[in-house]
Amino acid sequence: MSVLGSVLIDGVPVAAEDASISVFDIGFQRGYGCFEAMRSYDGSIFRLEPHLDRLELSATKLRLPTPDRDSIASWCRSIAETAGESVVRVFVSGGTDARAPGTDSHVVVFAEAVRPGAPNLTVQTRIAPWHTDGDWSELTGAKALSYGFNLAASVAAQDDGFGDALLVGRHGHVLEGPTFSIGWISEGVFHTPGLEIGILESITRTAVIEVAGRLGMTVREGIYGVDDVMNADEVFAMSTVREVLPIVHVDDREFGSGVGTKSLQDGFTSLVDEELRR
Ligand SMILES: Cc1ncc(COP(=O)(O)O)c(C=O)c1O
């Protein structure tokens, strides 16, 4: 990971090589805590407020004291301004007492260089039995630190020669990628799994739905199976880091990176430019 500048720990700048928190923190020991990844374009963060809303929601679901919003916002802005083009990451650790989450908890903010990515992605469908797939758990919808299962799915898909995984719930529903939302276009209609399936409320997905609306595209959010994706004309990933990225293979089914995806990519870039007045 390439960290740009210093790391803020509870707002205090620390050199990246010296940045640390306790090994007794349940963020480290049990993946208990929450985080956000935001995109800074030339030093301005896209949709900072929705990211802070989601961080608060995650903290509430984890029953951690709500981190001070104004302080976190100003730490994120100052890190973004210094780093410029980057991914700004915020972590709220669970603290050092599993019986009282939030005890000695820390907020860590830093910026990471944007890695030049591939122009498209290949994915392997993988069953995600740990996902609630429409049922509910305490942490459904939270961006909690415990991403081990998701990461393991990515690593396994990469071992099988794919760029990443596409998670499918134990009831057979298409969910999301380990770190991205999924969408596809069938006969001009934009489809994406609905939030009721228990996926993360992706900020990029919300923005792309807005873009599709502006383009006059019909948008359907619902419950879908793998066949719905396989029968689509175009498929794409959506996330803060990947923005809108064409998916050119789902298992052995090949897709072209079509005009619908291109118009969503262009529309997303215009939306960012407009909101950040670039
Ligand atoms: C599981 C999951 N789904 C979707 C996303 C995309 O969310 P966003 O657009 O807010 O980056 C992420 C981002 O990390 C994720 O981890």
The ligand as a MOL file (V3000), in Angstrom:
LIG
                    3D

  0  0  0     0  0            999 V3000
M  V30 BEGIN CTAB
M  V30 COUNTS 16 16 0 0 0
M  V30 BEGIN ATOM
M  V30 1 C -19.2710 -5.2280 -0.0570 0
M  V30 2 C -19.2160 -3.9290 -0.7870 0
M  V30 3 N -20.1930 -3.6380 -1.6670 0
M  V30 4 C -20.1650 -2.4720 -2.3730 0
M  V30 5 C -19.1330 -1.5610 -2.2100 0
M  V30 6 C -19.1400 -0.2680 -2.9800 0
M  V30 7 O -19.4760 0.7750 -2.1070 0
M  V30 8 P -19.0650 2.2820 -2.4160 0
M  V30 9 O -19.6780 2.6210 -3.7210 0
M  V30 10 O -19.6780 3.0690 -1.3000 0
M  V30 11 O -17.5930 2.3170 -2.4610 0
M  V30 12 C -18.1220 -1.8230 -1.2970 0
M  V30 13 C -17.0250 -0.8640 -1.1090 0
M  V30 14 O -16.0360 -1.1340 -0.5030 0
M  V30 15 C -18.1570 -3.0420 -0.5730 0
M  V30 16 O -17.1990 -3.3340 0.3140 0
M  V30 END ATOM
M  V30 BEGIN BOND
M  V30 1 1 1 2
M  V30 2 1 2 3
M  V30 3 2 2 15
M  V30 4 2 3 4
M  V30 5 1 4 5
M  V30 6 1 5 6
M  V30 7 2 5 12
M  V30 8 1 6 7
M  V30 9 1 7 8
M  V30 10 2 8 9
M  V30 11 1 8 10
M  V30 12 1 8 11
M  V30 13 1 12 13
M  V30 14 1 12 15
M  V30 15 2 13 14
M  V30 16 1 15 16
M  V30 END BOND
M  V30 END CTAB
M  END
